[in-house]
């Protein structure tokens, strides 16, 4: 790492400790500070894990495998992104705000540097391009549909683990 990268890295670590540990402990006491710290990390960790599971581990997505000969995937990059991700509950503006647009996972993978506020408009274009190229556009209309699909897929994997290998191209 360059000297500047080290500076940014260590400054970020120090600021994290200051903002999320030292200040809460000084203002609230160590027990309340610890409780706030744990609550924050548990709730955010749970939220992120749920979002990523619903966007990648559902019945609709595919799982590409790498052959024994090399480390190349047969699909091109954009095609791989579309096939291996899924959107969910895209009509729910509150959920979209809460998860920072990560419910538009296909658009997030294709356009990671574009603000999530543009994903609803972009999703219409991506959906039509997927149709034109006969690619699946994995989308579940509600959060409940995504959760149900996730648990059905996990249940299928539990019964037949080799299914994961069979879904790859």
C-alpha positions in Angstrom: 0.0 0.0 0.0 1.2 3.5 -0.7 1.8 6.0 2.1 -1.5 7.7 1.3 -3.4 4.4 1.4 -1.9 3.7 4.8 -2.9 7.1 6.0 -6.5 6.7 4.8 -6.7 3.1 6.2 -5.4 4.0 9.7 -7.3 7.3 9.9 -10.5 5.4 9.1 -9.9 2.8 11.8 -9.2 5.5 14.4 -12.3 7.5 13.4 -14.4 4.3 13.6 -13.1 3.5 17.1 -13.7 7.2 18.2 -17.2 7.5 16.7 -18.6 4.1 17.5 -16.8 3.1 20.7 -15.1 6.0 22.6 -17.8 8.7 22.2 -20.8 6.4 23.1 -18.9 5.0 26.1 -18.0 8.6 27.3 -21.6 9.9 26.8 -23.6 6.8 27.9 -21.2 4.7 30.0 -19.6 1.5 29.0 -22.7 -0.8 29.5 -25.0 1.4 27.4 -22.2 2.1 24.9 -21.6 -1.6 24.5 -25.3 -2.3 24.1 -25.6 0.3 21.4 -22.5 -1.0 19.6 -23.8 -4.6 19.7 -27.3 -3.6 18.7 -26.0 -1.6 15.7 -23.8 -4.4 14.5 -26.3 -7.2 14.9 -29.1 -5.2 13.2 -27.0 -4.1 10.3 -25.4 -7.5 9.9 -28.7 -9.2 9.9 -30.1 -6.7 7.4 -27.1 -7.1 5.0 -27.1 -10.9 5.2 -30.8 -11.0 4.4 -30.5 -8.6 1.5 -27.6 -10.5 0.0 -29.2 -13.9 0.5 -32.4 -12.7 -1.2 -30.4 -11.2 -4.1 -28.2 -14.3 -4.8 -29.5 -17.5 -3.1 -33.0 -17.9 -4.6 -34.6 -20.4 -7.0 -34.4 -18.0 -9.9 -30.6 -17.4 -9.9 -28.0 -19.5 -11.6 -24.6 -20.6 -10.2 -21.8 -20.7 -12.7 -19.0 -23.1 -12.0 -15.4 -23.0 -13.1 -14.1 -26.1 -14.9 -11.1 -28.1 -13.9 -9.1 -26.8 -16.8 -9.1 -23.1 -16.0 -10.6 -20.4 -14.0 -12.8 -18.9 -16.7 -16.6 -18.8 -16.7 -18.2 -19.4 -20.1 -20.6 -16.4 -19.8 -19.4 -12.9 -20.5 -19.3 -10.5 -17.6 -22.7 -8.8 -18.0 -24.5 -12.0 -18.8 -23.0 -13.6 -15.7 -24.2 -10.6 -13.6 -27.8 -10.9 -14.9 -28.0 -14.7 -14.5 -26.6 -14.9 -11.0 -28.5 -12.1 -9.3 -32.1 -11.3 -8.6 -34.1 -8.2 -7.8 -36.8 -8.2 -5.2 -39.6 -5.9 -4.1 -38.6 -3.1 -6.5 -41.9 -1.4 -6.2 -41.4 -0.8 -2.4 -39.8 2.7 -2.1 -39.3 2.4 1.7 -37.5 -0.9 1.3 -35.4 0.5 -1.6 -34.4 3.5 0.6 -33.7 1.3 3.6 -31.4 -1.1 1.8 -29.8 1.6 -0.4 -31.1 0.2 -3.6 -29.6 -3.3 -3.1 -33.0 -4.8 -3.9 -32.1 -3.8 -7.4 -29.2 -6.2 -7.4 -29.0 -6.7 -11.1 -28.6 -3.0 -11.8 -26.3 -2.7 -8.8 -24.0 -5.4 -10.3 -24.1 -3.9 -13.8 -23.8 -0.2 -12.8 -22.1 -0.2 -9.4 -21.0 3.4 -9.6 -24.4 4.9 -10.5 -26.5 6.1 -7.5 -29.2 3.7 -6.5 -31.8 6.5 -7.0 -31.5 5.8 -10.7 -32.0 2.0 -10.5 -35.8 2.1 -11.0 -35.4 3.9 -14.4 -32.4 1.8 -15.3 -34.2 -1.5 -14.5 -36.8 -0.8 -17.2 -34.0 -0.6 -19.8 -32.2 -3.6 -18.4 -35.4 -5.7 -18.4 -36.1 -4.8 -22.1 -32.5 -5.6 -23.1 -32.7 -8.9 -21.3 -35.9 -9.8 -23.2 -34.2 -8.7 -26.5 -31.3 -11.1 -25.8 -33.4 -13.9 -24.3 -31.8 -13.5 -20.9 -33.7 -14.1 -17.7 -34.5 -11.0 -15.7 -34.8 -12.5 -12.2 -37.3 -10.5 -10.3 -39.6 -11.2 -7.3 -42.3 -8.7 -6.9 -42.4 -8.7 -3.1 -40.1 -9.2 -0.1 -42.3 -12.1 0.9 -41.9 -13.8 -2.5 -38.1 -13.5 -2.3 -38.0 -14.9 1.3 -40.2 -17.9 0.2 -38.0 -18.5 -2.9 -34.9 -18.4 -0.7 -36.2 -20.9 1.8 -37.5 -23.2 -0.9 -34.1 -23.2 -2.5 -32.3 -23.8 0.7 -34.7 -26.7 1.4 -34.0 -28.2 -2.0 -30.2 -27.9 -1.4 -30.6 -29.6 1.9 -32.3 -32.5 0.2 -30.1 -32.6 -2.9 -26.8 -30.7 -2.5 -25.7 -31.7 -6.0 -28.5 -29.4 -7.3 -26.1 -26.5 -7.0 -23.7 -28.0 -9.4 -26.5 -28.9 -11.8 -27.7 -25.3 -12.1 -24.4 -24.1 -13.5 -23.8 -23.6 -17.2 
